[in-house]
Amino acid sequence: MPLCDIQDLASYRERRQRVLGIDLGEKTIGVAISDAIWCVATPLQVIRRTNRNVDIASILSLANQHHAIGIIVGLPVNMNGSYGPQAEKMREFARHISELSQMLVVLWDERLSTVAVNRTLLDADMSRKRRREVVDKLAATYILQGALDRLRTIEPPDSYHTS
């Protein structure tokens, strides 16, 4: 299935299936999950990266386990709106997920997500070790929550997908 736009995903809202959010790092992948009505994102886990195929299999396994209909992939857009080498890696990774599954895969601008999460954890006076343990899944939660907030503002189409 090709990559989708956030509007495409919105048309599946009434199915009451969850959505995963992922923050793809060099060593780990933070994963978050939505509730069934797409209001709240919750941290799920951190996957240690090995290779692309194993990483994608782990993500798809979680998606199937939680009956997710879609995956929001954080896209690191530069502050000026351009895409750098990291963004291209994320786009390629998202394309591979969409090619290997029937999941709806959406790229979502994650500008400053990790910065915002780190700032929050610093404000909470969390130790550096503990921040390292939770930052990836909290960044995924931040990314997913932003997408969920946007999805709630999209008017539903006249007829939802029922397949």
VEXBASE-674612 format. One record per residue (C-alpha): residue in three letters; x, y, z. Coordinates in steps of 0.25 Angstrom, whole numbers. Layout:
BEGIN
PT rest    c1    c2    c3
PT  Ala     X     Y     Z
...
***
This chain:
BEGIN
PT rest    c1    c2    c3
PT  Met     0     0     0
PT  Pro     6    14    -3
PT  Leu     9    24     7
PT  Cys    -4    32    11
PT  Asp    -7    46    15
PT  Ile   -13    49    29
PT  Gln   -26    52    22
PT  Asp   -26    38    16
PT  Leu   -24    32    30
PT  Ala   -36    41    36
PT  Ser   -46    34    27
PT  Tyr   -43    21    36
PT  Arg   -46    28    49
PT  Glu   -60    21    51
PT  Arg   -53     7    50
PT  Arg   -49     9    65
PT  Gln   -35     3    62
PT  Arg   -23     8    68
PT  Val   -11    15    62
PT  Leu     4    14    65
PT  Gly    14    25    65
PT  Ile    28    23    63
PT  Asp    41    31    66
PT  Leu    52    25    58
PT  Gly    66    27    64
PT  Glu    79    22    60
PT  Lys    79    11    71
PT  Thr    65    10    76
PT  Ile    51    12    71
PT  Gly    41    18    81
PT  Val    27    13    79
PT  Ala    14    19    84
PT  Ile     0    15    83
PT  Ser   -14    22    82
PT  Asp   -27    19    89
PT  Ala   -38    13    80
PT  Ile   -44    27    78
PT  Trp   -32    34    74
PT  Cys   -31    44    86
PT  Val   -19    40    94
PT  Ala    -5    35    91
PT  Thr     2    26   101
PT  Pro    16    21   101
PT  Leu    17     6    98
PT  Gln    32     2    97
PT  Val    45     4    91
PT  Ile    51    -6    80
PT  Arg    66    -8    79
PT  Arg    70    -7    65
PT  Thr    76   -18    58
PT  Asn    74   -17    43
PT  Arg    63   -11    34
PT  Asn    55   -24    32
PT  Val    55   -28    47
PT  Asp    52   -14    51
PT  Ile    40   -14    42
PT  Ala    35   -28    46
PT  Ser    36   -23    60
PT  Ile    27   -11    57
PT  Leu    17   -19    49
PT  Ser    16   -30    60
PT  Leu    13   -19    70
PT  Ala     3   -13    60
PT  Asn    -4   -26    58
PT  Gln    -4   -30    73
PT  His   -11   -17    76
PT  His   -20   -17    64
PT  Ala   -15    -4    59
PT  Ile   -20     1    45
PT  Gly    -9    11    43
PT  Ile     5    15    47
PT  Ile    10    30    48
PT  Val    25    31    45
PT  Gly    32    43    50
PT  Leu    39    51    39
PT  Pro    50    60    43
PT  Val    48    73    35
PT  Asn    58    84    36
PT  Met    54    97    43
PT  Asn    53   103    29
PT  Gly    43    92    24
PT  Ser    54    85    15
PT  Tyr    57    70    16
PT  Gly    71    66    20
PT  Pro    78    52    19
PT  Gln    71    48    32
PT  Ala    57    51    26
PT  Glu    60    43    14
PT  Lys    64    31    22
PT  Met    51    32    29
PT  Arg    43    33    16
PT  Glu    50    21    11
PT  Phe    47    13    24
PT  Ala    33    17    24
PT  Arg    32    13     9
PT  His    37    -1    13
PT  Ile    27    -2    24
PT  Ser    16     1    14
PT  Glu    21    -9     3
PT  Leu    22   -20    13
PT  Ser     8   -18    20
PT  Gln    -6   -14    18
PT  Met    -4    -3    28
PT  Leu    -7    11    26
PT  Val     6    18    27
PT  Val     7    34    29
PT  Leu    19    42    30
PT  Trp    17    53    41
PT  Asp    26    65    43
PT  Glu    33    63    56
PT  Arg    41    76    57
PT  Leu    46    78    71
PT  Ser    39    66    77
PT  Thr    51    60    84
PT  Val    55    74    88
PT  Ala    42    77    94
PT  Val    42    63   101
PT  Asn    56    65   107
PT  Arg    52    79   112
PT  Thr    40    73   119
PT  Leu    49    62   125
PT  Leu    59    72   130
PT  Asp    48    81   136
PT  Ala    44    68   143
PT  Asp    58    67   148
PT  Met    60    53   143
PT  Ser    73    47   143
PT  Arg    81    46   130
PT  Lys    81    30   130
PT  Arg    66    30   132
PT  Arg    64    41   121
PT  Arg    71    32   112
PT  Glu    62    20   115
PT  Val    49    28   112
PT  Val    52    39   102
PT  Asp    49    30    90
PT  Lys    36    25    94
PT  Leu    32    39    99
PT  Ala    36    45    86
PT  Ala    28    35    79
PT  Thr    16    39    88
PT  Tyr    18    53    85
PT  Ile    18    50    70
PT  Leu     6    42    71
PT  Gln    -2    52    80
PT  Gly     1    63    70
PT  Ala    -5    54    58
PT  Leu   -17    50    67
PT  Asp   -19    65    70
PT  Arg   -19    68    55
PT  Leu   -28    56    52
PT  Arg   -39    61    61
PT  Thr   -39    74    53
PT  Ile   -42    67    39
PT  Glu   -56    67    35
PT  Pro   -60    53    32
PT  Pro   -64    49    18
PT  Asp   -78    46    14
PT  Ser   -75    32    14
PT  Tyr   -65    24    22
PT  His   -57    12    17
PT  Thr   -64     0    22
PT  Ser   -54   -11    16
***
